[in-house]
Amino acid sequence: MSLVWHSIKLPPNEIYLDKLLRCGQAFRWVKNDNIWSSTLNNRVVFLRQIEDQLEYASLTSLKENSPKVKKLQPKLEEEIQDDVLGLISDYLNLQISIVQLYKDWASKDAHFAKVSAAFAGIRMLQQDPWETLISFICSSNNNVKRISKMCHALCLEYGDFIVEYAGTKYYTFPTPDQLASRASEASLRELGFGYRARYVYETSKMLADDKALFMQLHSMRSSNFTDEQVHEFLLQFKGVGPKVADCVALMSLNRHSLVPIDTHVLQFARRDYSYKFRGRSNATLSSAMYVDMKRFFVEKWGGYAGWAHSVLFTRDLKLE
Ligand SMILES: Nc1nc2[nH]c(O)nc2c(=O)[nH]1
């Protein structure tokens, strides 16, 4: 099986995969031989960057390839490629140009102007809300490497096998039904989820048992809901506090201005922006301070503050 590559023109200052796919937004991309791969919507998607070209390829699942499905609904190769391009464009939020956004942030913020050139091409992904919710429940007191390990374990243990390519087996991210029926709190603990096992399992159960709630999670992308409504909605899930809610809202529900506040953000707010809460530079992070810091960054960067914060968050990760 060989990959059929297609390409679109997209310079590295619009997207820089090597940083973007490791910066703690998404946790299941792996790089082999300069090719990034993961699964999206029951497909394996491959990405690579060659100068000004973003190249993509995909392998469909065995189910979609089966003669039965093909007979019922034959799809032309061009139609498949259109689907894949649509999928990738949505996932990478390609309708939004970040070059202009970077210029705008730099014009308002001298610190951003100074450091952002070395971190060009960091955009916000538009991920699946369910996977993002579970991934960020796993992110509590955790690091990118361990969160990735957990997300891969969920797929391997409870997802469906899609295809094997170049020695790697690819699996779907399990649905709420699959997690709720195939996993248990105990099995997740055995996989190393620690106290997060209960939250992952209970959130899966909530969504598996209530299909309307699952639909509602996805409908939160709509502009009919305010950022505050989305934030409140997400807080009902087990293991979700304000920071996890804001990460899910920003990274999967189109909430571009939300800046999730955690210790890293607090650190750069104080260090690089002399941020103070009620006149104090060493206040501990309370709910009131959390809200105040979000406001502080929106005032500084505007409606895409969540995107701007991600550039500085990535800088502080010190990816080699
Ligand atoms: N990519 C990420 N950005 C973040 N901001 C924040 O406050 N936390 C995170 C995170 O975990 N990943």
The ligand as a Gaussian input file, in Angstrom:
#p B3LYP/6-31G(d) Opt

LIG

0 1
 N       -1.792000      24.053000      24.046000
 C       -2.125000      24.245000      25.321000
 N       -2.399000      25.475000      25.719000
 C       -2.721000      25.650000      26.978000
 N       -3.008000      26.759000      27.648000
 C       -3.230000      26.403000      28.901000
 O       -3.522000      27.248000      29.865000
 N       -3.087000      25.093000      29.072000
 C       -2.772000      24.593000      27.881000
 C       -2.503000      23.308000      27.445000
 O       -2.542000      22.320000      28.200000
 N       -2.178000      23.174000      26.138000

